[in-house]
Amino acid sequence: MSTGYAKEFKENSGRMSQDLTHRAVIKKALNAYEVKRDENRSKYLDWQEARQAAAEIKWEAVNHLDRYLLEMTEKLEARGTKVFWASNAEEARNYVINLSQEKKVQSIIKSKTMTSEEIHLNSALEKLGYDVIESDLGEYIVQLNEEAPYHLVFPAMHLTRGQIKEIFKKKLGSNTSDQPEELTMVARDIMRQKYLTADMGISGANFGVAETGMISITENEGNARLTTSFPKIHVALMGIEKVLPKLGDLALFLPLLATAGGGQQITCYNTMIGGPRLNDEVDGPEEFHLVLIDNRRTELLSDAEQRDALHCIRCAACLNVCPIFKSSGGHSYGTTYQGPIGSVITPHLRGLQDWKHLSLASSLCASCTDVCPVKIDIHHHLLHNRRNAVSQSPVWWEKIAFIGFTFATAIPALFQLSIKIARLLQPLHGLIKGSLIDPARAWTQTRDLPEIPAKSFRQQWKERK
Amino acid sequence: MNDSKDLILRRIREALKSPAPVPGGHDYSHAETTPTRPKPDLGSFRQFLPEVENDFNSQWSLLSKNFTALKTDFGLLDSKEELTRFVQELQRTENWKRIGYHRGGLTTPIIDSIQTEKVCVNDPYDCQDLEKCDVGISECDAIVAQTGSILITARSAGGRGLSALPPHHLILARTSQMVSDLPAAYDLLYQRYGQSYPSMISFITGPSRTGDIERIVVLGAHGPKKLTVAILKD
């Protein structure tokens, strides 16, 4: 039987795929992205070789994860960083909460981090009375609109400028036009004092560097730079799989992430942080905390077949080309990580039986695998999830149906007979097609089965001879 | 607070006991414990990243093209006098009332020639004062022709705030600081900082921007709205 999550996904995606306004907004945004992405991809001497090299580097890192994590954390600790290893979401949240209480933090400014969405950090902090503000423009808009990010990289992609203007008017009392410039400046003006007065800045990390003990943050707005410059305490959240072996590996990964993610050659700011302010430096946080988060990533790691899903650099290129994502929309998934990669990893992170339906929501067109900059075998992993879900918990009627099918097809006479019966019964099916008593209702409601021909191929073949 | 370091490392080691299929392939019939070829490194990236030619003139023309495309203003100045005039001219046209800067070989003499209120980040400074500056003037480590990026560190560019907070970031640089591509920029970081890296290193490429509203590019999201690079010939 389908779970509550599956039912929700089915209802929401069904509704969204009929929403033509939504479709037009997404189409316009993604078409512009595709043009820029292709333009910048064509500048590479060899895009395919770049992907292969990136896959090999991530393979090396993920398959020696213990070694590289130890190297990174030892280097970080030697230069004054406090590293905290969190085995699950609760440990990570509690660490940030305890730290905030201990340091008497009042206001917190955040730059974009999907890992914090994953561990539901904002709501936990807000419940305790902390003032938490998202500084990334897209994140700020969805925070004001009290919804989850729609897309890994473009959180407010589903909203039109008119809707954003209304959100700002309702929540901030601002009275601007719907020009993107004006709306952006509203957020800029509000945020500037927040950077300077917040007690804690929370960021994510796009990459970790083992060799030199650093994190690397990729962004365009400068909000992550400001978040990690002025508050006295900087906390970075990082999934354990984000580590790269060498500092120089970033010379490949920074442009790769920008091109796959935003269609850019390189994003506006790519910042590597190796600790709190050093003695000879003029400014920067007094404390730097790195929270390393497992939260069932090691479960995925133990599945050798799908281990490469941990190569993911969260560029969201697979979302941008996915026909299911484009018509269902990011919110329908009900997951932190949407789109094809989300459908692969969510069953590992949150339970296969609850989330197996996402692997079925795929046309297996393989566009996701084609664009993945680190060559994750995404569409095959959707198949692997389907297979694993069934072998773990077989569906009784499917099992019976397949036993019957195997039996009928193994005996030619029986097979011929069943075709004849089906041909006779098909017109009768028309009477109940798509109605409540139709056993195949889920399929036949919106689809027609072609009429079974009067003569089968076998019959025609025999007659010609 | 006790953390779960040992638990996580144990889980990782347990998980890695079964080898994964070869990197980037689709072949599940055999799993490898070692990759099929040595791990790609910095030098090999040039074989597939966007191409940059070796001579100064082509690199300069690529850099100019990238600067223009990404809305970075720039000037190539023949002498220190010209550089000073370039900055003074900017001050007049933009009517700077307060300047943020750090002391350095290129910055100090030029800042000294300008009569206006100043915030020097080398002395303890109040971030509210820096916020009221019309411009932040800094030096840098390198300029990357391939991407039109400026490489800065907390050591070369006056810490973290100066290059991020004021609405205009002006960088003073020398032509000899131009490097061909990102691999060359990382080589430079290795050589210059070795085992003692600054706490912050950043590649800045164009003024701050966002595309979060209908994917339309708006300059000046949170960081500088304007980025200018004044490059002295040497």
Contacts between the chains, C-beta under 8 A, distances in Angstrom:
chain1	res1	chain2	res2	distance
A	25	B	214	7.6
A	28	B	214	7.4
A	28	B	215	7.7
A	29	B	214	6.5
A	29	B	215	4.4
A	32	B	215	5.3
A	33	B	215	6.6
A	43	B	50	4.1
A	44	B	48	5.9
A	44	B	49	6.4
A	44	B	50	5.7
A	45	B	47	6.6
A	45	B	48	5.0
A	45	B	49	6.7
A	45	B	50	6.9
A	45	B	51	5.3
A	46	B	47	6.8
A	46	B	48	3.9
A	47	B	48	7.2
A	49	B	47	6.5
A	49	B	48	4.1
A	50	B	45	7.8
A	50	B	48	4.3
A	50	B	49	6.7
A	51	B	24	7.1
A	52	B	23	7.9
A	52	B	24	5.0
A	53	B	40	3.8
A	53	B	44	7.0
A	53	B	45	7.0
A	53	B	48	6.9
A	55	B	23	4.8
A	55	B	24	3.3
A	56	B	23	4.5
A	56	B	24	6.4
A	56	B	35	5.8
A	56	B	37	7.6
A	56	B	39	6.0
A	56	B	40	5.8
A	57	B	39	6.2
A	57	B	40	6.3
A	58	B	23	7.4
A	59	B	20	7.1
A	59	B	22	7.9
A	59	B	23	3.3
A	59	B	24	7.3
A	59	B	35	6.4
A	60	B	23	7.7
A	60	B	35	6.6
A	60	B	39	5.1
A	62	B	20	7.7
A	63	B	16	6.4
A	63	B	19	7.7
A	63	B	20	5.7
A	64	B	16	7.7
A	65	B	12	5.1
A	65	B	16	7.0
A	66	B	9	5.2
A	66	B	12	4.6
A	66	B	13	5.6
A	66	B	16	7.2
A	69	B	9	7.5
A	69	B	12	7.6
A	70	B	9	7.5
A	79	B	199	7.6
A	83	B	3	8.0
A	84	B	1	7.3
A	84	B	3	4.9
A	85	B	3	4.3
A	85	B	4	5.1
A	85	B	5	4.1
A	85	B	7	7.9
A	85	B	8	5.2
A	86	B	3	6.9
A	86	B	4	6.4
A	87	B	4	3.7
A	87	B	7	5.4
A	87	B	8	5.7
A	87	B	11	8.0
A	91	B	3	7.4
A	91	B	4	6.3
A	94	B	1	7.5
A	95	B	1	6.1
A	95	B	3	7.7
A	98	B	1	5.9
A	135	B	222	6.6
A	136	B	212	7.3
A	137	B	210	4.9
A	137	B	212	4.1
A	137	B	213	7.3
A	137	B	221	5.9
A	138	B	210	7.8
A	138	B	212	3.6
A	141	B	212	6.9
A	141	B	213	7.9
A	154	B	211	7.5
A	154	B	212	6.7
A	154	B	215	7.0
A	155	B	212	7.2
A	156	B	212	5.5
A	156	B	213	7.2
A	157	B	215	7.2
A	159	B	213	7.9
A	160	B	214	6.6
A	161	B	213	5.6
A	161	B	214	5.6
A	164	B	213	5.8
A	180	B	213	4.1
A	180	B	214	6.5
A	180	B	216	4.6
A	180	B	218	5.1
A	181	B	218	5.2
A	183	B	213	5.8
A	184	B	210	5.9
A	184	B	212	8.0
A	184	B	213	6.8
A	184	B	218	4.4
A	184	B	220	7.5
A	184	B	221	5.9
A	185	B	220	7.7
A	187	B	221	7.8
A	188	B	220	6.9
A	188	B	221	6.5
A	188	B	222	5.9
A	191	B	222	6.0
A	192	B	131	6.6
A	192	B	222	7.7
A	195	B	165	7.8
A	195	B	222	7.9
A	196	B	127	4.9
A	196	B	128	6.3
A	196	B	131	6.2
A	212	B	197	5.8
A	214	B	197	7.3
A	214	B	201	7.8
A	220	B	208	7.2
A	220	B	209	5.1
A	220	B	210	6.1
A	220	B	211	7.3
A	220	B	221	7.0
A	221	B	208	5.7
A	221	B	209	7.0
A	221	B	210	5.0
A	221	B	221	3.7
A	221	B	222	4.7
A	221	B	223	6.7
A	222	B	164	5.7
A	222	B	208	3.9
A	222	B	221	6.3
A	222	B	222	4.4
A	222	B	223	2.2
A	222	B	224	7.1
A	223	B	221	7.0
A	223	B	222	4.2
A	223	B	223	7.7
A	225	B	160	7.1
A	225	B	163	8.0
A	225	B	164	4.3
A	225	B	202	6.8
A	225	B	223	6.2
A	226	B	161	7.9
A	226	B	164	5.4
A	226	B	165	6.8
A	226	B	222	5.9
A	226	B	223	6.9
A	228	B	160	7.2
A	228	B	200	7.6
A	229	B	159	7.9
A	229	B	160	3.8
A	229	B	161	4.8
A	229	B	164	5.8
A	229	B	165	7.6
A	229	B	200	7.9
A	230	B	127	5.6
A	230	B	161	6.4
A	240	B	8	6.8
A	240	B	12	7.7
A	245	B	39	7.3
A	246	B	41	7.3
A	246	B	42	7.4
A	247	B	186	6.3
A	247	B	189	6.9
A	247	B	190	7.2
A	248	B	41	6.9
A	248	B	42	3.8
A	248	B	183	7.0
A	248	B	186	4.3
A	248	B	187	7.6
A	248	B	190	7.1
A	249	B	42	7.9
A	250	B	182	7.9
A	250	B	186	6.8
A	251	B	42	5.9
A	251	B	45	5.5
A	251	B	49	7.6
A	251	B	181	7.7
A	251	B	182	4.0
A	251	B	183	4.6
A	251	B	185	7.2
A	251	B	186	4.8
A	252	B	40	7.5
A	252	B	45	4.9
A	252	B	49	7.0
A	252	B	182	7.9
A	254	B	182	6.8
A	254	B	203	7.1
A	255	B	49	6.6
A	255	B	50	7.7
A	255	B	147	7.1
A	255	B	182	6.7
A	262	B	211	7.3
A	265	B	50	7.2
A	265	B	66	7.9
A	265	B	147	5.7
A	266	B	147	4.6
A	266	B	149	6.2
A	266	B	182	7.9
A	266	B	203	6.9
A	266	B	205	5.2
A	267	B	205	7.0
A	268	B	204	7.1
A	268	B	205	5.4
A	268	B	206	5.5
A	268	B	207	7.5
A	268	B	208	6.0
A	268	B	209	5.5
A	268	B	223	7.5
A	269	B	202	5.9
A	269	B	203	7.2
A	269	B	204	6.1
A	269	B	205	7.6
A	269	B	208	7.6
A	269	B	223	7.0
A	270	B	202	6.6
A	270	B	203	4.4
A	270	B	205	7.9
A	271	B	200	6.5
A	271	B	201	7.1
A	271	B	202	4.2
A	271	B	203	7.8
A	272	B	200	7.3
A	272	B	201	4.3
A	272	B	202	7.2
A	273	B	199	6.5
A	273	B	200	5.6
A	273	B	201	8.0
A	274	B	197	5.2
A	274	B	198	7.6
A	274	B	199	5.4
A	274	B	200	7.7
A	274	B	201	7.8
A	275	B	199	4.8
A	276	B	199	6.5
A	277	B	154	7.8
A	277	B	159	8.0
A	277	B	160	8.0
A	277	B	199	6.0
A	278	B	154	7.4
A	278	B	198	7.0
A	278	B	199	5.1
A	280	B	155	7.4
A	281	B	154	4.8
A	281	B	155	7.1
A	281	B	159	5.6
A	281	B	160	7.9
A	281	B	198	6.9
A	281	B	199	6.1
A	281	B	200	8.0
A	282	B	102	7.0
A	282	B	121	4.7
A	282	B	122	5.9
A	282	B	125	7.7
A	282	B	154	7.7
A	282	B	158	6.2
A	282	B	159	3.8
A	283	B	121	6.7
A	283	B	125	7.7
A	283	B	127	7.7
A	283	B	159	4.2
A	283	B	160	5.4
A	283	B	161	5.1
A	284	B	154	6.5
A	284	B	159	6.4
A	284	B	160	4.9
A	284	B	199	5.8
A	284	B	200	6.5
A	288	B	199	7.9
A	292	B	8	7.5
A	294	B	4	7.3
A	294	B	8	4.9
A	294	B	11	7.0
A	298	B	8	6.8
A	298	B	11	3.9
A	298	B	12	5.8
A	298	B	14	8.0
A	298	B	15	5.4
A	301	B	11	7.7
A	301	B	12	6.4
A	301	B	15	4.0
A	301	B	16	7.0
A	302	B	11	7.9
A	302	B	14	6.9
A	302	B	15	3.6
A	302	B	18	7.4
A	304	B	18	4.3
A	304	B	19	6.4
A	304	B	20	4.7
A	304	B	21	7.3
A	304	B	31	6.2
A	305	B	20	7.9
A	305	B	21	7.1
A	305	B	28	6.1
A	307	B	20	4.3
A	308	B	20	6.8
A	308	B	21	7.5
A	308	B	23	7.5
A	308	B	24	8.0
A	374	B	24	7.9
A	375	B	23	7.7
A	375	B	24	4.0
A	377	B	26	5.6
A	380	B	26	6.7
